[in-house]
Structure formats: structure tokens, C-alpha cells
């Protein structure tokens, strides 16, 4: 018998090592049960500046 599964179903039970440790606010974001979540990045000047 041939079973066809989607890519998501094949890897749903596998853990993926993302190679990072989330900060406390990021952990809170990942743990949120909310259907829609927004996360803002840093504010202020970034690495791009005009000279």
C-alpha cells in the first residue's frame, strides 16, 4: 500500500535545530497560543547610515 504525505506531514514530528537560543520576548512569542501574532524588530537607527 502506498501512502502519500505532504512535506509538512513528513517533518511535523521531527525536531529541527535552528541554531539559536531565543531571547525571553521571542520565547514568549513562540509560546503564544494566539492565532495571529506580530513581533516588532529593533527600533531606531540600524546599521545603514548615509555619510
C-alpha positions in Angstrom: 0.0 0.0 0.0 1.3 3.4 -1.0 0.8 6.3 1.5 1.2 9.8 0.2 2.0 12.6 2.7 2.8 16.3 2.3 6.2 17.7 3.2 4.7 19.3 6.3 3.2 15.9 7.5 6.5 14.1 6.9 8.5 16.5 9.0 5.9 17.5 11.6 7.2 15.1 14.2 10.9 15.8 13.6 12.7 18.5 15.6 14.7 21.0 13.7 17.9 22.5 15.2 17.6 26.2 14.2 20.9 27.0 15.8 19.8 29.9 18.0 18.6 30.5 21.5 15.6 32.8 21.6 15.5 35.8 23.9 12.8 36.0 26.6 10.4 38.0 24.4 11.0 35.7 21.5 10.2 32.7 23.7 7.0 34.4 24.8 6.1 34.9 21.1 6.8 31.2 20.2 4.7 30.0 23.2 1.7 32.2 22.4 -1.4 30.3 21.5 -2.8 33.3 19.6 -4.0 32.7 16.1 -2.4 35.9 14.8 0.9 37.2 16.3 3.1 40.2 15.4 6.6 40.7 16.6 8.4 44.0 16.1 12.1 44.3 15.4 14.6 46.8 16.8 13.7 50.5 16.7 15.9 53.4 15.9 18.9 53.5 13.7 20.1 50.4 12.1 23.4 49.5 10.5 22.7 51.6 7.4 23.7 55.2 7.6 24.3 57.9 5.0 27.6 59.5 5.2 
